[in-house]
Amino acid sequence: MAAHASQPEGDKQLEQVLSIGNELFDYMSKFADTFIRTWNIYQIGIAIGLFVLAHILRTTLGPRIRAWMAARENWPKWRMRILVVTNQRLRAIFFVALIWLTIFVMREVTWNSRSYLLGIIGTLAFAWLAVVFATRLIKSPFLRKTVRYGAWTYVSLRILGLLEPTEELLDSAGFTIGEIRFSLLLVVQSLVILGVLISLARFFTTTTANKVRSNKDISPSMQVLIVKGLQIAIYGAAFYFGVKAIGIDLTGLAVLSGAIGVGLGFGLQKVVSNLVSGVIILIDKSIKPGDVISLGETFGWINALGARYVSVVTRDGKEYLIPNEDLITGQVVNWSHSNDFVRLDIHFGTSYTDNPHDVRRIAIEAAQSVDRVLTSRPTVCHIVGFGDSSVDYILRFWITDPTGGLTNIRGNVFLALWDAFQEHDISIPFPQREVKMLQTENVGKKADSSLPSA
């Protein structure tokens, strides 16, 4: 019974497709018959001649225009980009200008019907050119081509009067689930509408992000938070309005999306934890781009804050992607959290024969002679103990550029101490050990006496 019930429905769809196909064939036949007329052949010849003339103008004037563009050194980038795109489409621009000038002249000196075909060609050329300039705002090459070809197809069908028959033909190839009908027309509409909305969303997010990043009154962490929030809001709105414009009702997907969300919540706990940790980091401003941090054995500066991880670049050029959760739950040393001042300690020892007052003075002067050591903050040197072979000291100094490295500044201070101690005859002792050699015979006798008797 099901097979017999579905057979009339399939026959009905097939008849509808054949009917629409016959209508399109009849329209194309009538449209092709018009080319046989003498004036239409003349119009096609005129259009070909104008295209050749436009090519000659581009070949002749193109190098001069490029040379003029090269001389515009102080122009802003956006204006230069417009000139570059214009230069790439010179032939089409010349062709549109020439054909519409020809149409205007022919309509003034002869009947309108003798320029009808030229009007269609000119309208198509102008529409294609406008689509090219409009889609240049889309940065993604794939998305740009998709929107461009879709817009070209739509404009061409509308100008030629084939839009409604084509829509009926595409809509006939589909099926219905509940209240939603899926067809080729829905697929095409989805690609075009979503492509345009996503392109607009990307343009607005990029423009807004550049303005937010250029505002010096907003902290780097808040800039990242604002940009991420705007991206989520704008892209979410683009997707929502795109789906609504296509005609898909999202209320039926609410229960399904809730079930999927629960499943993803259990399966992606770490991912969700990193996302939440990233939001917390941005809100509490504990770290921000440019801060110098150390986490375990990793020491470097924050390069970027991501939704899932933080990019840390070390002095040797390695880039570590640290999960946001580790920065929330672990102990992180932020060398530039509240200010850029960093104090470093150096331990050294001198001989007991050297005057400790002189040692402290010479060590302070040596440290302050290094370029990166601050003189605005006091450098101090204290005795911390009397060792077995030396008097032990600690030297403390301040810097404001931890991004320049810590090991190298310590090394420079150690080198300055060495040169200063050599100049003032201050010795750096090393542990002294006494070694006593026992005679072999005595050792043998002691070893024999230690053996048990038989």
C-alpha positions in Angstrom: 0.0 0.0 0.0 2.9 2.3 0.8 4.4 1.7 -2.6 1.1 2.4 -4.4 0.6 5.6 -2.3 4.1 7.0 -3.0 3.9 6.3 -6.7 1.4 9.1 -7.6 3.5 11.5 -5.5 6.6 10.6 -7.5 4.8 10.9 -10.8 3.5 14.3 -9.7 6.9 15.6 -9.0 8.3 14.2 -12.3 5.5 16.0 -14.2 6.2 19.2 -12.4 9.9 19.0 -13.2 9.2 18.2 -16.9 6.7 21.1 -17.0 9.2 23.6 -15.6 11.9 22.2 -18.0 9.6 22.7 -21.0 8.9 26.3 -19.9 12.6 27.0 -19.6 13.2 25.4 -23.0 10.5 27.5 -24.6 11.9 30.7 -23.1 15.4 29.9 -24.2 14.1 29.1 -27.7 12.3 32.4 -27.9 15.3 34.2 -26.6 17.6 32.5 -29.1 15.2 33.3 -32.0 15.7 37.0 -31.3 19.4 36.7 -32.3 18.4 35.8 -35.9 17.1 39.4 -36.4 19.4 41.7 -38.3 19.6 44.4 -35.6 20.4 41.9 -32.9 23.3 40.6 -34.9 24.5 44.2 -35.3 24.2 44.7 -31.5 26.3 41.6 -30.8 28.9 42.9 -33.3 28.9 46.3 -31.6 29.3 44.7 -28.2 32.3 42.6 -29.4 33.9 45.7 -31.0 33.4 47.7 -27.7 35.1 44.8 -25.8 38.1 44.9 -28.2 38.3 48.7 -27.8 38.2 48.3 -24.0 41.1 45.9 -24.2 43.1 48.3 -26.3 42.4 51.1 -23.9 43.5 48.9 -21.0 46.7 47.9 -22.8 47.5 51.6 -23.6 46.5 53.3 -20.4 47.2 50.6 -17.9 51.0 51.2 -17.6 50.4 55.0 -17.2 47.8 54.4 -14.5 50.2 52.0 -12.7 53.0 54.6 -12.8 50.7 57.2 -11.4 49.7 54.8 -8.6 53.3 54.1 -7.8 53.9 57.9 -7.3 51.2 58.0 -4.6 53.5 57.2 -1.6 51.7 59.0 1.2 48.2 57.8 0.5 46.5 55.5 3.1 46.4 51.8 2.5 42.6 51.5 2.0 42.8 54.1 -0.8 45.7 52.2 -2.4 43.8 48.9 -2.2 40.9 50.5 -4.1 43.3 51.7 -6.8 44.8 48.3 -7.1 41.4 46.6 -7.5 40.3 49.3 -10.0 43.5 48.8 -12.0 42.9 45.0 -12.1 39.4 45.6 -13.6 40.2 48.4 -16.0 39.0 46.4 -19.1 35.6 45.8 -17.5 35.3 49.4 -16.4 36.2 50.7 -19.9 33.7 48.2 -21.4 30.8 49.2 -19.1 31.5 52.9 -19.8 31.7 52.4 -23.6 28.7 50.3 -23.9 26.4 52.6 -21.8 27.7 55.6 -23.8 26.8 53.7 -27.0 23.4 52.8 -25.6 22.7 56.4 -24.8 23.7 57.6 -28.3 21.7 54.9 -30.0 18.6 55.7 -28.0 18.9 59.3 -29.0 19.4 58.8 -32.8 17.4 55.5 -33.4 14.6 53.3 -31.9 15.0 51.8 -28.4 14.4 48.3 -29.8 17.7 48.5 -31.7 19.7 48.9 -28.5 17.6 46.4 -26.4 20.2 43.6 -26.5 23.0 46.1 -25.8 21.0 47.2 -22.7 20.9 43.6 -21.4 24.6 43.1 -22.0 25.4 46.5 -20.4 23.3 45.7 -17.4 24.9 42.3 -16.9 28.4 43.8 -17.3 27.7 46.5 -14.7 26.1 44.1 -12.3 29.1 41.7 -12.6 31.5 44.6 -12.0 29.5 45.8 -8.9 29.6 42.2 -7.5 33.4 42.1 -8.0 33.9 45.3 -6.1 31.5 44.4 -3.3 33.0 40.9 -2.7 36.5 42.3 -2.4 35.6 43.1 1.2 35.6 39.4 1.9 39.1 38.2 3.0 38.6 34.5 2.8 39.3 33.4 -0.8 36.9 30.4 -0.7 34.0 32.5 0.8 34.7 35.3 -1.6 34.4 33.1 -4.6 31.3 31.4 -3.3 29.5 34.7 -2.7 30.7 36.1 -6.0 29.6 33.2 -8.2 26.3 33.0 -6.3 25.6 36.7 -6.7 26.6 36.5 -10.4 24.2 33.7 -11.0 21.4 35.4 -9.1 21.9 38.7 -10.9 22.1 37.1 -14.3 18.9 35.0 -13.9 17.1 38.1 -12.6 18.1 40.3 -15.5 17.3 37.6 -18.1 13.9 36.9 -16.4 14.8 33.3 -15.6 14.8 33.6 -11.8 11.3 32.3 -11.1 11.4 29.3 -13.4 14.9 28.4 -12.0 13.6 28.7 -8.4 10.7 26.4 -9.2 13.0 23.9 -10.9 15.4 23.8 -7.9 12.5 23.7 -5.4 11.0 20.7 -7.2 14.1 18.6 -6.5 13.7 18.1 -2.7 11.8 16.4 0.1 9.8 17.4 3.1 10.5 16.4 6.8 7.7 17.6 9.1 7.1 21.3 8.3 10.6 21.9 6.7 11.2 21.3 3.0 14.7 20.5 1.9 15.6 21.2 -1.7 18.3 22.4 -4.0 16.8 25.9 -3.7 17.2 25.8 0.1 20.8 24.7 -0.3 21.6 27.6 -2.7 19.8 30.1 -0.5 21.6 28.9 2.5 25.1 29.2 0.9 24.4 32.7 -0.4 22.6 34.1 2.7 25.0 32.6 5.2 28.0 33.6 3.1 26.9 37.2 2.9 26.1 37.4 6.7 29.3 35.7 7.7 31.3 38.1 5.5 29.5 41.1 7.0 30.1 39.6 10.5 33.8 39.2 9.8 34.1 42.7 8.4 32.4 44.2 11.5 34.4 42.2 13.9 37.7 43.1 12.2 36.9 46.8 12.1 35.7 46.8 15.8 38.7 44.8 17.0 41.1 47.2 15.3 39.4 50.1 17.1 39.4 48.4 20.4 43.1 47.5 20.2 44.0 51.0 19.2 42.3 52.4 22.4 45.1 52.9 24.9 42.6 53.5 27.7 41.5 49.8 27.7 43.9 47.3 29.3 45.2 44.5 27.0 43.2 41.8 28.9 40.0 43.8 28.6 40.7 44.3 24.9 40.9 40.6 24.4 37.7 40.0 26.4 35.8 42.7 24.4 37.0 41.3 21.1 36.1 37.7 21.9 32.7 38.8 23.2 32.0 40.8 20.1 33.1 37.9 17.8 30.8 35.4 19.6 27.8 37.9 19.6 28.2 39.0 16.0 28.8 35.5 14.5 26.0 34.1 16.6 23.6 36.7 15.4 24.7 36.2 11.8 24.1 32.4 12.1 20.7 32.9 13.8 19.4 35.5 11.3 20.7 33.4 8.4 18.9 30.3 9.5 15.7 32.3 10.2 16.0 33.9 6.7 16.2 30.5 5.1 13.0 29.5 6.9 14.2 26.9 9.3 12.5 26.9 12.7 15.0 26.6 15.5 12.5 25.8 18.2 12.3 22.2 17.2 16.1 21.9 17.7 16.0 23.1 21.3 15.5 19.7 22.9 18.1 18.1 20.6 20.6 20.8 21.3 20.0 20.5 25.0 20.7 16.7 24.9 23.8 17.3 22.8 25.0 20.0 25.2 24.7 17.6 28.2 26.7 14.9 26.3 29.3 17.4 25.3 29.5 18.7 28.8 30.6 15.3 30.1 32.9 14.5 27.2 34.6 17.9 27.0 35.1 18.8 30.7 38.7 19.8 30.2 37.8 22.0 27.2 35.0 23.7 29.0 37.2 24.1 32.1 39.9 25.8 29.9 37.2 28.1 28.3 35.9 29.2 31.7 39.4 29.6 33.0 40.2 31.8 30.0 37.2 34.1 30.8 38.3 34.3 34.5 41.9 35.3 33.4 40.5 38.0 31.2 38.2 39.4 33.9 40.6 39.4 36.9 43.5 40.7 34.8 45.9 38.3 36.5 47.9 38.0 33.3 47.8 40.0 30.1 49.7 40.1 26.8 53.3 41.3 27.4 53.6 40.0 31.0 56.6 38.0 31.9 55.7 34.8 33.8 57.3 31.6 35.0 55.4 28.4 35.4 57.5 25.5 36.5 60.5 25.3 34.2 58.9 27.6 31.6 60.0 31.3 31.7 58.8 33.7 29.0 56.4 36.5 28.1 52.7 36.3 27.2 52.3 36.4 23.4 48.6 35.9 23.1 45.6 34.9 25.2 43.4 32.3 23.5 40.1 30.8 24.4 41.7 27.5 25.4 45.3 28.2 26.0 47.9 31.0 26.6 50.8 31.4 24.3 54.1 31.9 26.1 57.3 32.7 24.1 60.7 31.9 25.8 64.0 33.5 25.2 65.2 30.7 23.0 62.2 31.2 20.6 60.1 28.3 21.8 56.4 28.9 22.0 54.5 27.0 24.7 50.8 26.7 24.6 49.8 26.4 28.3 46.1 25.5 29.1 44.2 28.2 30.9 43.3 25.8 33.7 47.0 25.4 34.6 47.3 29.1 35.1 44.3 29.2 37.3 45.0 26.2 39.5 48.8 26.3 39.5 51.3 28.7 41.0 52.4 31.3 38.5 55.1 33.9 39.0 54.1 37.1 37.2 57.2 39.3 37.1 55.3 42.3 35.8 51.8 41.9 37.3 51.4 45.2 39.3 54.6 46.9 38.1 57.7 46.3 36.0 60.2 46.4 38.9 62.0 43.1 39.5 64.5 42.4 42.2 67.3 39.8 41.6 69.6 38.2 44.1 73.2 37.0 43.7 75.1 35.0 46.2 78.9 35.0 46.5 81.7 34.6 49.0 85.1 36.3 49.7 88.1 35.3 51.8 88.3 36.0 55.6 91.3 38.2 55.0 89.3 40.8 53.0 87.6 43.7 54.8 83.8 43.1 54.6 83.1 46.8 54.5 85.2 47.2 51.4 83.7 44.1 49.8 80.1 45.4 50.3 81.0 48.8 48.8 82.9 47.4 45.8 80.1 44.9 45.1 77.4 47.6 45.1 79.5 49.8 42.8 80.2 46.9 40.4 76.5 46.0 40.2 75.4 49.6 39.5 77.9 49.8 36.7 75.9 47.3 34.6 73.5 48.9 32.1 70.2 47.3 33.0 70.6 47.7 36.8 68.6 50.5 38.2 70.3 53.3 40.1 67.0 54.9 41.1 66.3 51.9 43.5 69.0 51.1 46.0 71.4 48.2 45.4 72.3 46.5 48.7 74.8 43.9 49.8 74.6 42.0 53.1 76.6 39.3 55.0 74.4 36.2 55.3 76.9 33.9 57.1 80.4 32.7 57.8 81.1 29.6 55.8 83.8 27.0 56.1 86.0 28.7 53.5 84.5 32.1 52.9 82.4 35.0 54.2 79.0 34.6 52.4 77.2 37.7 50.9 73.9 38.4 49.1 73.8 41.2 46.5 70.3 42.5 45.6 69.6 44.8 42.7 66.6 46.0 40.6 65.7 45.9 36.9 62.6 47.0 34.9 62.9 44.8 31.8 62.5 41.1 32.6 61.6 40.5 29.0 65.3 41.1 28.3 66.2 38.0 30.2 67.3 37.2 33.8 70.2 34.8 33.2 72.1 37.3 31.1 71.8 40.2 33.6 72.9 37.9 36.4 75.9 36.9 34.3 76.8 40.5 33.6 76.7 41.3 37.3 78.9 38.3 38.1 81.4 39.5 35.5 81.4 43.0 36.9 82.1 41.5 40.4 85.0 39.5 39.0 86.6 42.5 37.4 86.1 44.7 40.5 87.5 42.0 42.9 90.5 41.5 40.6 91.1 45.2 40.6 91.0 45.5 44.4 92.8 42.3 45.1 89.8 40.6 46.7 90.0 36.9 46.5 87.1 34.4 46.0 88.1 31.3 47.9 87.3 27.7 47.2 87.0 24.8 49.6 90.3 23.6 51.1 90.7 19.8 51.7 93.6 17.9 53.3 94.4 14.4 52.1 96.6 12.1 54.2 98.3 9.1 52.6 98.7 6.0 54.8 101.6 3.6 54.3 100.8 0.3 52.6 102.5 -1.9 55.3 100.5 -0.3 58.2 97.3 -0.8 56.2 98.2 -4.5 55.6 98.9 -5.1 59.3 95.7 -3.5 60.4 93.8 -5.6 57.8 95.4 -8.8 59.0 94.8 -8.1 62.7 91.1 -7.6 61.9 90.7 -11.2 60.5 89.3 -13.8 62.9 91.7 -16.5 64.2 91.3 -20.2 63.0 
